């Protein structure tokens, strides 16, 4: 296939391009930065510099590329975690890309007859905080999220409903870690944990699901090649884990001291209700559907092996 990756210069795009080309596919990849065009070309993609919210540019780029599939990886997450108190502000551009940007790519797909559209979504905290601790794709999303998460969850819902409604596939990735992400040596989140700027809140009972960036790319390839229209897949590792387990492990891998502890009331005061919710109440995600339907198995079965490998410098 010829694959059009929107947002190809992000962490998953940089892992996905060489995987696609090594499996016989060709790639056109977009980036907002002309400075990144050469890097995309070096990875094996034909670069296109455009703004993913520019309708004319998006329609023209897809019409020129004439792809067999479109993969929507457009986000603006590089600095999204620098102000955790004001998530709506930090995620404003990403939310536009997940809503307006999604609509533009679907319009371009219709105009060029592209039936295979895959889009990046997210799993764990968006699930409803009721019932069991680990959720499947059949479980509902949160219908009453904290105020700072509402527009982000609305954008996620928009993306998933529009893409699957058009016969595409939405991949609910777990939290990314690994080369090129913030959760890797030198990355923003990694260094914050190492410097003890990422405290453990309350009992740390909220479950998070993670996925190594290379496993996320492999699942994306599998979704393209084992195509079933209109599907949602949780793409995460085999062990959703409470914050009280994974955060100290990440601190050890990063060479830092154990995380500081904040009671719920203090975190609510200084960071906001949404932080307390994510740290104490969020649900994990099951990857059983993706493994069964896509024939996909994460190379890094859990975050335990993945974090340790990053810390030792072996990955």
ZANU-566194 format. One record per residue (C-alpha): x, y, z. Coordinates in steps of 0.05 Angstrom, whole numbers, plus 32768, in hexadecimal, padded with zeros to 4 digits. Layout:
! ZANU-566194
+------+------+------+
|    x |    y |    z |
+------+------+------+
|    X |    Y |    Z |
...
+------+------+------+
This chain:
! ZANU-566194
+------+------+------+
|    x |    y |    z |
+------+------+------+
| 8000 | 8000 | 8000 |
| 8012 | 8049 | 7FFA |
| 8005 | 8066 | 803F |
| 7FFA | 80B0 | 804E |
| 800F | 80C0 | 8095 |
| 7FF4 | 8102 | 80AF |
| 8022 | 8118 | 80E7 |
| 805C | 80EB | 80D2 |
| 8092 | 8110 | 80F8 |
| 8075 | 80FE | 813C |
| 808F | 80C6 | 8166 |
| 8063 | 8090 | 814A |
| 806C | 80A7 | 8102 |
| 80B7 | 80A2 | 8109 |
| 80B0 | 805A | 8120 |
| 8079 | 8049 | 80EE |
| 809B | 8062 | 80AE |
| 80D5 | 8030 | 80AE |
| 80A7 | 7FF8 | 80C3 |
| 8078 | 8006 | 8089 |
| 80B0 | 800B | 8056 |
| 80D2 | 7FCC | 806F |
| 8090 | 7FA8 | 8063 |
| 808B | 7FBF | 801B |
| 805F | 7FFC | 8022 |
| 806F | 8043 | 800A |
| 8062 | 8081 | 8034 |
| 8050 | 80CA | 802C |
| 8058 | 80ED | 806F |
| 8043 | 8132 | 8085 |
| 8064 | 8161 | 80B5 |
| 8056 | 81A9 | 80CB |
| 80A1 | 81B8 | 80CC |
| 80CB | 81C0 | 808D |
| 8107 | 81B0 | 80B9 |
| 80ED | 816A | 80C3 |
| 80E2 | 815A | 807A |
| 8128 | 813F | 806F |
| 8121 | 8112 | 80AC |
| 80E2 | 80F4 | 808F |
| 8104 | 80E8 | 804D |
| 813E | 80C6 | 8070 |
| 810D | 8097 | 8092 |
| 80F0 | 8084 | 804E |
| 80B4 | 80B1 | 8045 |
| 80A4 | 80E5 | 8011 |
| 809B | 8124 | 803C |
| 8064 | 8158 | 8036 |
| 8065 | 8197 | 8060 |
| 8020 | 81AF | 8073 |
| 7FF3 | 81C6 | 80AB |
| 7FC2 | 818F | 80BC |
| 7F8B | 81C2 | 80C7 |
| 7F93 | 81E2 | 8082 |
| 7F5A | 81C3 | 805A |
| 7F75 | 81D4 | 8015 |
| 7FBB | 81BA | 8026 |
| 7FA1 | 8179 | 8043 |
| 7F72 | 816B | 8009 |
| 7FA9 | 817B | 7FD6 |
| 7FDD | 8151 | 7FF9 |
| 7FB1 | 8113 | 7FFB |
| 7F99 | 811E | 7FB4 |
| 7FE2 | 8121 | 7F9C |
| 7FF9 | 80E5 | 7FC4 |
| 7FBD | 80B9 | 7FAF |
| 7FC8 | 808A | 7FEB |
| 7FA8 | 8047 | 7FF9 |
| 7FA4 | 8058 | 8043 |
| 7FA7 | 8094 | 8070 |
| 7FC4 | 8091 | 80B6 |
| 7FB1 | 80CC | 80E3 |
| 7FE8 | 80D8 | 8117 |
| 7FE1 | 8123 | 811D |
| 7FEA | 813E | 8163 |
| 800E | 8177 | 8185 |
| 8027 | 8154 | 81C3 |
| 806F | 816D | 81C6 |
| 805E | 819F | 81FD |
| 801A | 8185 | 8211 |
| 8032 | 816C | 8255 |
| 8057 | 81AB | 826A |
| 8019 | 81C7 | 828C |
| 7FF2 | 818E | 82AA |
| 7FC6 | 81BD | 82D1 |
| 7FA9 | 81DB | 8292 |
| 7F9E | 819F | 8265 |
| 7F69 | 81C0 | 823A |
| 7F9B | 81F7 | 8228 |
| 7FD5 | 81C6 | 821D |
| 7FAC | 8197 | 81F1 |
| 7F87 | 81CC | 81CA |
| 7FAD | 81C1 | 8189 |
| 7FAB | 8175 | 818F |
| 7F60 | 8179 | 819B |
| 7F58 | 81A1 | 815B |
| 7F81 | 816F | 8134 |
| 7F57 | 8136 | 8151 |
| 7F17 | 8159 | 813D |
| 7F21 | 818A | 8103 |
| 7F5E | 8165 | 80E9 |
| 7F39 | 8122 | 80EA |
| 7F00 | 8140 | 80C2 |
| 7F2F | 815B | 808D |
| 7F52 | 8118 | 8085 |
| 7F10 | 80F4 | 807F |
| 7EFA | 8127 | 804B |
| 7F3A | 811B | 8024 |
| 7F30 | 80D0 | 802A |
| 7EEA | 80D5 | 800C |
| 7F02 | 8102 | 7FD4 |
| 7F38 | 80D1 | 7FC0 |
| 7F14 | 808F | 7FCD |
| 7F40 | 807A | 8008 |
| 7F1C | 8047 | 8033 |
| 7F53 | 8036 | 8065 |
| 7F59 | 806D | 8099 |
| 7F7B | 8061 | 80DC |
| 7F7C | 8096 | 8112 |
| 7FA1 | 809F | 8154 |
| 7F76 | 809F | 8192 |
| 7F88 | 8093 | 81DB |
| 7F75 | 8063 | 8212 |
| 7F73 | 805E | 825E |
| 7F58 | 809C | 8280 |
| 7F21 | 80A8 | 824B |
| 7EFD | 8069 | 8263 |
| 7EC3 | 8071 | 8295 |
| 7EDA | 806C | 82DD |
| 7EA7 | 8037 | 82F0 |
| 7EA7 | 7FEB | 82F1 |
| 7EE5 | 7FC1 | 82E8 |
| 7F2C | 7FDC | 82E5 |
| 7F3D | 7FC5 | 829E |
| 7F12 | 7FDA | 8263 |
| 7F05 | 7FBF | 821E |
| 7EF0 | 7FE4 | 81DF |
| 7EA7 | 7FD4 | 81F1 |
| 7EAA | 7FFA | 8232 |
| 7E91 | 8043 | 8234 |
| 7EBC | 8080 | 8238 |
| 7EB5 | 80B0 | 8272 |
| 7E75 | 80D8 | 826D |
| 7E89 | 8108 | 82A5 |
| 7ED4 | 8117 | 82A1 |
| 7EF5 | 814E | 82CA |
| 7EEE | 8192 | 82AB |
| 7F36 | 8196 | 8292 |
| 7F2E | 8155 | 826B |
| 7EEB | 8163 | 824A |
| 7F01 | 8182 | 8209 |
| 7F38 | 814F | 8200 |
| 7F07 | 8115 | 820B |
| 7ED6 | 8137 | 81DC |
| 7F0C | 813A | 81A6 |
| 7F1C | 80F0 | 81B1 |
| 7ED2 | 80DE | 81AB |
| 7ECD | 8108 | 816B |
| 7F08 | 80E6 | 814B |
| 7EF1 | 80A0 | 815D |
| 7EA9 | 80AA | 8148 |
| 7EB9 | 80CC | 8106 |
| 7EF0 | 809B | 80F2 |
| 7ECC | 805A | 8104 |
| 7E8B | 8077 | 80E8 |
| 7EAE | 8080 | 80A6 |
| 7EC7 | 8038 | 80A7 |
| 7F0C | 8049 | 80C2 |
| 7F31 | 802F | 80FE |
| 7F43 | 8054 | 813E |
| 7F7E | 803B | 8167 |
| 7F7A | 804B | 81B1 |
| 7FC4 | 804D | 81C1 |
| 7FDC | 8047 | 8209 |
| 800E | 8079 | 8224 |
| 804A | 807C | 81F6 |
| 8090 | 806F | 820F |
| 80D1 | 805E | 81EB |
| 80FF | 8080 | 81BA |
| 80E6 | 80C3 | 81A1 |
| 80B1 | 80CB | 81D7 |
| 80B0 | 80F5 | 8216 |
| 80B6 | 80B5 | 823F |
| 80FD | 80A4 | 822B |
| 8141 | 80BD | 8243 |
| 8145 | 8107 | 8236 |
| 80FA | 810C | 822B |
| 80CF | 813E | 8251 |
| 80A7 | 810B | 8279 |
| 80E4 | 80DE | 8287 |
| 810C | 8118 | 82A2 |
| 80D1 | 8131 | 82CC |
| 80CB | 80ED | 82ED |
| 8116 | 80E9 | 82F8 |
| 8115 | 812E | 8318 |
| 80DB | 811A | 8346 |
| 80AC | 814D | 8325 |
| 8078 | 8118 | 8318 |
| 805A | 8106 | 835C |
| 8032 | 80CA | 8371 |
| 7FEC | 80E3 | 8383 |
| 7FC0 | 80C3 | 83B8 |
| 7FC1 | 8078 | 83B6 |
| 7FDA | 8078 | 836E |
| 7FA3 | 8047 | 835C |
| 7F93 | 8061 | 8317 |
| 7FA4 | 802F | 82E1 |
| 7FCC | 8044 | 82A4 |
| 7FD9 | 801D | 8264 |
| 801A | 8026 | 823E |
| 8036 | 8013 | 81FB |
| 807D | 8016 | 81E0 |
| 807F | 8043 | 81A3 |
| 8099 | 800A | 8178 |
| 8060 | 7FDD | 818D |
| 802E | 8015 | 817D |
| 804C | 8019 | 8137 |
| 8048 | 7FCE | 812E |
| 7FFF | 7FCD | 8142 |
| 7FF1 | 8005 | 8110 |
| 8011 | 7FDC | 80D8 |
| 7FE8 | 7FA0 | 80ED |
| 7FA8 | 7FC9 | 80EC |
| 7FB8 | 7FE0 | 80A5 |
| 7FC7 | 7F9A | 808C |
| 7F91 | 7F74 | 80B1 |
| 7F5B | 7FA6 | 80A0 |
| 7F17 | 7FA3 | 80C0 |
| 7EEE | 7FE3 | 80B7 |
| 7ECC | 8009 | 80EE |
| 7EF6 | 7FEE | 8128 |
| 7F13 | 8008 | 8169 |
| 7F51 | 7FE7 | 8187 |
| 7F74 | 7FF2 | 81C9 |
| 7FBE | 7FF1 | 81B8 |
| 7FE3 | 7FE8 | 81F9 |
| 800F | 7FB6 | 821D |
| 7FF8 | 7F7A | 8246 |
| 7FF8 | 7F9A | 828B |
| 7FCF | 7FD6 | 829E |
| 7FEF | 7FEE | 82DF |
| 7FE0 | 801C | 8319 |
| 8008 | 805C | 831E |
| 8025 | 8044 | 8361 |
| 8048 | 800B | 833B |
| 805E | 8029 | 82F9 |
| 8074 | 806E | 8311 |
| 80A9 | 8055 | 8343 |
| 80C1 | 8024 | 830E |
| 80C9 | 805C | 82DB |
| 80EE | 8086 | 830F |
| 811F | 804D | 831B |
| 8129 | 8043 | 82D0 |
| 8137 | 808D | 82C9 |
| 816A | 808C | 8301 |
| 8141 | 80B6 | 8330 |
| 8128 | 80B0 | 8377 |
| 80E2 | 8096 | 8387 |
| 80AB | 80C8 | 8375 |
| 8093 | 80F8 | 83A9 |
| 804D | 80EE | 83C5 |
| 8013 | 811F | 83C4 |
| 7FD1 | 8112 | 83E7 |
| 7F94 | 8119 | 83BC |
| 7F7F | 815B | 83DA |
| 7FC3 | 817B | 83CC |
| 7FC5 | 8161 | 8384 |
| 7F7E | 817B | 837A |
| 7F93 | 81C0 | 8394 |
| 7FD4 | 81C7 | 836E |
| 7FC8 | 819E | 832F |
| 7F7D | 8196 | 8327 |
| 7F46 | 8161 | 832C |
| 7F5A | 8143 | 82E9 |
| 7F9F | 8130 | 8303 |
| 7F80 | 810E | 8340 |
| 7F50 | 80E8 | 8311 |
| 7F88 | 80CF | 82E4 |
| 7FB5 | 80BC | 831D |
| 7F81 | 809B | 834A |
| 7F44 | 8087 | 8321 |
| 7F56 | 8079 | 82D8 |
| 7F4A | 8035 | 82B9 |
| 7F78 | 8009 | 8291 |
| 7F6C | 7FEB | 824C |
| 7F6B | 7FA4 | 8232 |
| 7F92 | 7F94 | 81F2 |
| 7F6F | 7F51 | 81E6 |
| 7F48 | 7F69 | 81AA |
| 7F85 | 7F85 | 8185 |
| 7FAD | 7F46 | 8193 |
| 7F77 | 7F18 | 817A |
| 7F5F | 7F40 | 813E |
| 7FA1 | 7F5C | 8126 |
| 7FD0 | 7F23 | 8136 |
| 7FF8 | 7F56 | 815D |
| 8022 | 7F48 | 819A |
| 804A | 7F7F | 81BD |
| 8094 | 7F73 | 81BB |
| 8098 | 7F94 | 81FF |
| 8063 | 7F6C | 8224 |
| 805F | 7F9E | 825D |
| 807A | 7FE1 | 8273 |
| 80A6 | 7FBD | 82A5 |
| 80D5 | 7FA1 | 826F |
| 80CE | 7FE0 | 8246 |
| 80E0 | 8012 | 827C |
| 811A | 7FE7 | 8294 |
| 8136 | 7FE3 | 824D |
| 8133 | 802E | 8245 |
| 8156 | 8038 | 8287 |
| 818D | 8008 | 8276 |
| 8198 | 8028 | 8231 |
| 8186 | 7FE8 | 820C |
| 8149 | 8009 | 81EB |
+------+------+------+
